[in-house]
Amino acid sequence: MARPRRPIASVINASLTALALVGLFVVQAYFVGGAVGLMPAAHAEMPAFAAADVPDGPIMVDYCSEAVAAHDPGNPSGRTSTSVELDDAWFAGDSRRYHHGIATNCAVLSAVCNSESHFYSGSGDRIPYAERALSALGFSQVRTDSYELRSAVLDQLAALVNGSHDVAAYTFANRRIETARHGDAAAGGSSSSSPVTGSSPETLVFVGIRGSYGAEWVSNFNLPDAASPDADHRGFKTAEQEVAQALERYLDEIGADPARTRILVTGHSRGGAIANLLAADLIDRADGPGALASADAIYAYTFAAPCPTKSANQGDDAYAGIFNIVNPSDLVPQLPLPAWGYGRYGTTVELPGYASTRFASSLALMQQAYQANTGLLDSYSPDALERLDSFDAQASQSLPTLESLLNPFGIFTAVRELLEVDLGLAFTSHCPDTYIAWMQAVDARALSFTQRA
């Protein structure tokens, strides 16, 4: 008696299931093999001029522009360049005072750290952007190993399979600086009131954290439990804890003395949120035995950072020196909504917005800087900015609590709010090119400073 033939659909489904299982096994094996060193992985090497002296004045560095990549088919990585500078004298003062020079150049370096992914992705232009830029600025011992298993397409599939997407890639580097340091206070204390003792060498450690990449986008929605009202954003906090542990090992490796170490932390978008939590963590540790630097030696400048915490202490004076630069026309820093209790540690520094008295006089200068950096005219339409600027206020009325999203009507409302804004302009307002151009075009007098109470 002949055996009944299986329907063709069942055969196809079984084959697809088998392929999916094999694919998952291959991804898992690749991830584990890479993690334990059995799989070959590319390592970015320091350029030959890594030991060069600190440049006297600005230099040109390369980074990858999303705007250029979108408009120039012949330049898929969007490679472009702009000037950057880090003067030793900028780090002689208390880190809790805003410094526009440090902030402006951190806007560029955060874009450089995002660009490093092109080297490790296996499909980019294979340029070690971070190593080139930081070594040209006089830094040594640049570490970008965290990009190795977090940049290629297969890396992202592995992260989803393994549930290891609550991570970030990050760059460490250090250089010796000569500063007029206040006193010789212990690492855990503040020395801002001590007399200046003269110039002496210290270690400046750079920490740059990459923004959202691949599977890490899933982590952006890993919010705190509703039962933990004071909790940090889980996805950002998990990544921050890894960066903090890696930084501690790095400082131990280079023999950094906490009493003579200054730490510069930066990042854009998701990287900015993680940098915000890291800076708060370093400040919290500054008074204890686990201090990595004194509180007045922790410089933190974030860009376009979403709100990573519901902590009731986020507005404490201790964090006032964490400067979070935001574009009022950028949706990302408005999320998760402040109405839900979310915010950032430290001080919010707003670029000129549509409603600002400085906007009209500053816009042309920003557009000039944008064109100089990218070769493009920015797509800013002042008439469309008002809706972006007021997005959080409008959304807060429609979605007063996080729980508002947990039903079909809430989801419909959220989609409706997003459809009412110019998403192309929202992208332009968020991209690093726009932040870099604004920072290069204005000075501190055009910015507004708000510390959340």
N, C-alpha and C positions, 0 to 999 in steps of 0.2 A: 504494500500500500504506500503510495507516494506521500512524503511528508508535506504538510501545508507550507506554502511559501509565505515568508514574512512580508508584510507590506513594505514598499520601498521607503515610506516615511520613517518607519521604525528603524530600518537599516541606516538611513542617513542620520537619524537622531543618535543611534548607538555609536556611529563612527565619530560624530562631532563630540560626543561625551568623552570617548576614548582619547581623541586629540586634545581636548581641553585638559584631561587628567595628565596626559603626557606633558603638555605645555606647562602646567602648574608644577610638575615634578622637575622639569628642566629649569624653570625660573627659580624654584627653591634650591636646587643643587647649585645653580650659578651663584645665588646670593650667599649661601653657606660657604661655598668654595672661595669666593672673593673675600668674605669676612675673615676667614682663617688663613688667607694668603696662598691658597692652592691655585687660584685663578690669576692669570697675569693682569695687572692693572697699570695704566699709565701714571706716571708721576711727573708733575711739572717741576722743571729744574730752575734753579736761580740763574739769571743771566750772568755773563762774565763780569759785569761791572757791579756785582752785588756789594763789593767792599768799597765802593766809591765814597768819597766824602759827601756830606750833606750838601746839596746844591745851594748856591747863594742866589735865591730868587726863584721865580716860578719856572716850571718845566712843562712840557707837553706830554700828556699820557693818553693812551688809547682806551676806549671802552666801547661796548656794543649798545647802539641806540635802537630802541624798538621802533621809533618813528622812521629812522633811516631804513631799517630792514623792511618796513612795510611799504616804502615808496621807491626803493631802488632794487630791482630784480637782480642786478649785477653785484649786489653787496648783501647777500642773504643774512649775514651775521650783523649787519648794520654797523660795521666798524667805523668809528669816527674818533675825534680827539678834542681835547680841551686842555686848558692850563690848570695846574695844581701846585700848591706850595704849602709847606709846613715849617714855620720858623720856630726855632728853639725858644725864643723870647715869648712866644704866645703861651707857653706852658709854664711860665714863671709865676703867674698869678693863680689865685684861688679858682678852682674849676667851677665853683658855684656862681661865677660871674659869666654872663653870656659873652662869647667872643665870636664876632661875625667871620673873622678869617678862618678860624677852626671850623665853624659851621659850614661855610661855603665849600671848603675843600673836602669836608666829609661827605657833602652831597655828591661830589665827583667820585670819591673813593668807594662809596656804597654802590655806585653804578659799576665801578671796576670789579668789585667783589661779585656782583651779579653776573658779570661778563665771564668770569673764570669758568663757568659751566661749559662754555664753548670748547675749552680745551679738553675737558673730561668727558664730554658727551659722545665723542667718537665720530660725530658728523659735522662738527663745526670747523673753524679755521685753525684749530690746534695752536692757538696763541695763549701762552700763560699770562693773561692780563694782569693778575694781581702780583705775580712775581716781578714782572717788568716794571710796573708802576711803583711798587713799594721799594724795590731795590734802587731804582733811579732816585728815590727820595731819601736814600741813605739807610734804609732798613735792611736787616739781615735775618737769617733763620726764618724765612717765610714758610708757613705751614698751611697747605691747602688739602691735606690728605682726606678731609671729610667729604670732599667732592667726588672721590673715587667711585663709590658705590651709590651715588645719589644724583647722577647727571645723565646717563644714557637711558634710552627708552626701556631697555631690559631692567635697568635699576629701578625704574618707576613701577614696572609690573611686579618686580620682586617686593617692593615696599607694600604694594596693595595686598599681595598674597600673604606676606608675613605680618601684616598689620603694623609695619614699622614706618609709617608715614608721619608720625609726630616728631619729626627731626628737622634739622636745617644744616646746610653747609656753611662753613665759616673759615675765615682767614685770620691767622695770627702772624705777627711780625714784631720786631723790636729794633730800637736803635738807641745809642747813647746821646743824651742831650745835656747841654750846659744851661743851668737855670739858676736864678737867684732865689733859692728856696727859703721860705720862712722857717727859721729855727731848725732844730734837729729832733722834732717831736717823734714820739713812738708811732709805729704804724697804725695803731688803733685810734689815735686821738687826732683832733683837729689842731692845726698849728697856725691858723690864719691870724691869730693875735700875737704870735711870737715875732721878735725882731728879725729882719733879714740878715742872714749870716754870710752872704756873698755867693758867688757862683761855684757850683760843684757838680760833678757828673751824676746824672740819674739815668734810669732806664725808662724810655717811653715804649709802652706796649700797645700795639694796634690790634683791635678786634673788629673785624667787619663781617656782618652776617648777611647771607644771601636772602633775597625775598622769595615769595612763593614760586615753587618750581614743581611741575609734574604732579605726582601723587600727593605732594605736600599741601595741595589745595584742599584735599579732604580734611586735613588737620585744622584748617581755618574754621571749620564748623564744629570742632570738638570743644563745646562750651562747658562751663562748670555745671555741676549738679545744682538743681534748683534748691536743694536742701543746704547748700553751702553758700550763703549770701556774700561772704567776704572772699571767695576763692578767686584765684587767677584763672584765666582761660586755660583749659587743660592742654590743648594742642600746643599753644605757645609755651606754657610752663614746662611741659615735658622736654621740648627742644632746648629751652633755656638751661635746664638742669644739666643736660649733656654738655652744652657749651661751657658752663661754669666749671664742671669737672675737668674738661679738656684744658681749659685755661689754667686751672690750678696745676695740672701736670706740666704744662708748657712753661709756666713761671718757675717751677722747680727745676725743669730741665736746663733753663738758661741761667739759673742761679740768681734770680731776681731777689733783691732785698726789699721787703714790703715798705720799709721806711724810706727807700729811695726809688720807688717805682711809681710811675704815672701811667694810667690806663685810659686809652681813648677807645670808646665803643660807638659803633655806628651801624646803620642798616636802613634799608628802604622797604616800605610796605610790611609784609610779614617779618622781614628781617628787622625792621624798626620796632615792631611789637616785642620781638624776642630781645632785642637790644635794650628796650625799656625795662623789661623784667630783670635782665642781667645787671644793669646799672643799679637798680634798686637792691638787688641781692648783694652786690659788692659794697654798697653803702651800709646795708644792714650788718655786714660782717666786719666793717671797718673798726668797730669798737671792741672787737673780741679777739680771741686767740687765733681765729681762722682768717684774719685780715690779709688781703692781698695787696692793699694800698690804703692810704689814709683817705678819709671822705673828701678832703679838699683836693685830692689828686686823681679823682675819678671823673673824667670828661665824657659826657654822653650827649650825642646829637643824633636824634632819630628823624626820619623823613617819611611822611605819608603813613605813619603807623596807625593801624586800627587800635581800638581800645582793648587792652589785654587783661584788665583786672576789675574786680568789684570790691577791692579792698577799701575799707573805711579809712585807711591811712594814706591813700594815694596822694592826698594833698598836703601831707606833712612837710614842714619846712626842711626836714632832712633831705628830701628829694628835689628841692627847688632847683638844683643845678642839673637836673636831667631835662634837656631842652628838646621838645618834640615839635619839629617844624612841620606845619600842615598848611595845605592850600585850601582855603575855604570852599573852593569849587570842586574839591576832590571828595568823592563819596566814601572812599575807604576809611579815612580817619573818623568819619561819622558813624562807623559801625564797630562792634555792636552798639546799638543806640544808647546814648547817655541816659535816656529816660528809663532804661532797664537797669541802671546802676553802674554801667561800665564807664571806665575812664582810663587815663594813663598816669603813671607816677610822674611827678614833676611839673614842669611849666610848659604850657602850650604856647608856641610861638607861631602866630598866624602871618602868612604872606599877605600882601595886599589883595583883598577880595573885592567883588563887584561893588559892595556898599562902602568900601573904604575911601576916604578922601584922598588917599595916595594912589588909588588905582589908575585913574586917568593919566597922571603924570608918569607913572612907572611902567605902564603897559608897553609903550613903544620901546623903552630900554630893554624890557624882558624879551620882546620880539626880536630885537637886534641880536641879543646874546643867543637866543634860540637858533636864529639863522646862522650865526657865526659857528656854532657848535655842530649843527646838523646839515647845513646847506638848504634848509627848508623854511618856509614860512609857517608859523604855528597856525592852528585852525581855531584859535580863540574867537568866539563871537560874543561880545559883551552882552548882547540881548538874551543869550541863552544861559548865561552864568547865574542869573538870579535864582532860577529853579534849583540849580545844583547847590548854591550857597545855603538855601533854606531846606534842603532835603531832610535833614535830621528833625527839624521842627515839624515839618509836614508829616513825616513818617511816624513820629512820636504820637501825633494825634490819632492816626489810624491804627497804630500798633502800640498801645500804651505799655504792654508787658511782653516779655519773651514768650509767655504762654499763648499770646495772641496768634503766634505762628503755628500753633499745634492743632489747627483745624482748617478745613478747606477754605473757609471764608478768609482766614488770616493769610493763607498762601496766595489767594486771589488778590487780596489787598496789597501784599508785598510786590507781586508782579505788576499790578496797576501803578504803584508808586514808581517802580523802575522804568516802566514804559513812558512815563510822563517826562522823563529827563532825556537829554541828548546824550546817548551812550557813547557816541564817538568823541564828543567833547569831554565826557567823563573820563574816557581813556586818556586823552591828552592831558587833562588836569592831574592825572595820577602818575604819569610816566616820569622816570627820573630826569629826562631831558628838560621838562618844564620846571621841576624843582631846581635843577642846576642853573637854568637860565634866570629864574627869579632871584636866586641867591647871588649870582654874579652881577645882576643889574641893579640891585638895591643895597642899602646899608641898614643898620639896625634901627635907624629912625623911621623907616617905612614899615616896620614890623610891630605887631601888638603882642603883649606878653600877659598871660593869664595863668595863675596858679590855682588849681581847683581846691576849694576849701573842704 
